[in-house]
């Protein structure tokens, strides 16, 4: 008989990582661009400017989390509120 390979969840559908605690419990709130970690209870807002390198980007109004990463330096564009 053959072995069963376990399939992991694709990275694009995985929950985003909390910038504060590093856990994958970051969830969108009812306000656009606002997120809350249900593990550490930290609140974050999505910024159009990167806090690390200062690069500016346009925030697309989409349901995915592709906008949370700076295209220049790769750091998060979330700021703690």
Buried (B, 14 or more C-beta within 10 A) or exposed (E): EEEEEEEEEEEEEEEBBBBBBEEEBBEBEEEEBBBBBEBEEBBBBBBEEBBEEEBEBEEEEEEEBEBBBBEEEEBBBBBEE
